[in-house]
Amino acid sequence: MSAETGWRPCHLIARNQDGKLEAAMPLYEKSHSFGEFVFDWAWARAYEQAGYAYYPKLVSAAPFTPASSRRMLCAPDAPASATAALISKALALASERQLSSLHIQFPHVDELPALQSAGLKLRKDCQFHWHNQDYRQFDDFMQQFNARKRKKARRDRRSVAEQGIVFRWLHGDDISEGLWHEIYRLISHTFLIRGSMPYLSLEFFLSIAANMPRQILVVLAECESVNIAAAVFFVGDDTLYGRYWGSDGHYDALHFETCYFQGIEYCIRNGLRSFEPGTQGEHKISRGFTPVTTWSAHWLAQDNFFAAVGHYLQEEQEHIDRYVDAVAAHSPYRRPSAQDTE
């Protein structure tokens, strides 16, 4: 992350009187909105149409990572006021640098009251996550589906197998540099087909594999000993995070198998509690993922725009609530019978 790529680091740190680090907050001065997964392009257009500059803006986020986690990082012995102090300093920094706005992306739910108290407005969204109900094997998970959805899922998995496709799960220390070149080629191919360039370089993945070998996982799909697709995941303490996918062509049901069912199978075998495959995608519902609320928090320097955004966020939240109810109705899971609830 650098100023040249539009992510100028300006992280906040707080030390106590003894010089010991007690709190920190990741911050970037940004000249674009790529890599955030909280879409504010319409806000940027409205700002510019009114004659204001939306960029640069100030963002607290884990770049290219749409996963909720703490943005105000406080040591166990930090004072209770540390979180509020970090938010206050971030707002002051945005004003001092005459930036258009401050955006806190995917904060932990426990941080929301402090963000609201500081005057930021909350934006609600949803993702689709999978939760492990102590399944012992993949078929235990499948048994929770209703008959129609279970038949469809098994048909998709069978279609992949009938194409002669097999899978390997590889951690960073299982992957040679030559194989990383092949994986990166597959990912880049899919980016290019979608009309964009891969932002993260091959060197990035090589560095992660060298320094965090057990935290990066690649599911590699092979057909007749040829690598045809790959999905890159990151492994947390109890959660699997899906990130990148690539294929050299179209294969029936391969995307769903590689990115979703293979990840679920890995979680079951390794005792991970949840699987976050990324943003968007109602198609995840039929693969056993359920809607989960995510949040962001925003402050805009222009009072008139800030008020308008606040009204918009209230209306958007109602839309998100209706959307969650609508997609949840398509869950593949069996509804409890009267006998089950007795």
C-alpha positions, 0 to 999 in steps of 0.5 A: 500500500503506497501513495502511488497506488492510491493508498497512502498510509497514515496510521494512528498510534497512541502511547502511554506516558512510558512510551508503551503502545496502547492503541492504534488505528489503520488509516489510509488517505485514498485517491479512489474507492477501489479495494474497499467493498463498501460502494460510495461511487454515487457519493463521489459523483454527487460531490464532484457534480456539486463542485467539490473534490471527493478524493482524497478521503480518509479510510480505515480498512483492511485493504481488499478484505471485506471481513469485519474486525476491530478497527480501533486496536486497543491493548488489554490495559488501555484506558476505556477512553482509547477507542473514542480518542482514536475516532476523535483523532481520525476526524481531526486528521481528516479536517486538518488535511482538508479531506472530504470524508472519513470512512470506517469499513467493516468495523466490529459490531462492538465498535458501532456505539462509539462510532455513532457517539462520535457523530458518524452515520452507520451504513448497513449491508449484508454478506453470506456466510456459512456456519459449521454446526459441528458437522463430522463430514460433508454429507452431514451438512448436505442432510440439512438441505431440503430434498430438492436443494440437496439433489441439485447440490449433489448433481452439481458436484457430480457434474464436476466429477464427471468432467474428470476434475479433481482437487488439491488443497495446498498451503503456502509451504506446499506450493513452489514458485513455479506453481504460484506462477500458474495459479497467478496466471489463472487468477489474472485470466479471469480478471482480464475476462472481466475487464480489469487488471489484478491489483495484487501482484505475484510477488504479494502472494509469494511474500504471503506464502513465505511469511504466513504459509499456513494462513494461505490456502489454495484449492487447485482444480486439475483435469487430466493433470492440467491445472484449470482453476484455482481459488485462494483462501486465507485461514484464520483461527476459526474462520476461512476467508475466500478471496480470489478465483480464476479459471482458464475456461468454462466448466459446468458448476466448477466455480461453485464447487471450487469456491464454495463446496471445497471451502466448506469441506475444508472447514468441516475437516479442520474444525473451522467454525465459519466460512466468509466467501466475500461480498455479494452473491445471492447464488451463495444462498443455495449453497448453504450460506446465510445472510449476515449483517455487516456495517460501515461508518461515515463522516462527510465534511460538507454538512449538506451532503452529510445530512443527505447521506444520513437520510439515504442511509436510513432508507437504504437500511430498510431496503437491506432489511427487506432484502435479507428477509427475501433471500433468507426465504430461499434458504436450502435448509429444511424447515423444522417440523412440528416433531423437531420443535416439540 
